[in-house]
Amino acid sequence: MSDLGRMLVGLGLLFLTVGGLILVLGKTGLPFGRLPGDIAWRGKQTSFYFPLASSLLLSILLSLIFYLISRFRR
């Protein structure tokens, strides 16, 4: 049970760090969340937004971080 607690704390700290980076990047003018591959559609009464490119970029970055963490834990 101790390992599960450590893992949850580690994941929480990782999410906190990534969230902070996203906030800082947003204030610096980098277009995270408005990348060219993001889908935005506006109709008369509805709008739809799906951050496809931003999601892919975030997925690649998190995969790289988890890979590096797993390599250093061995």
Order of alpha helices (4+ residues) and beta strands (2+ residues): alpha-beta-beta-alpha
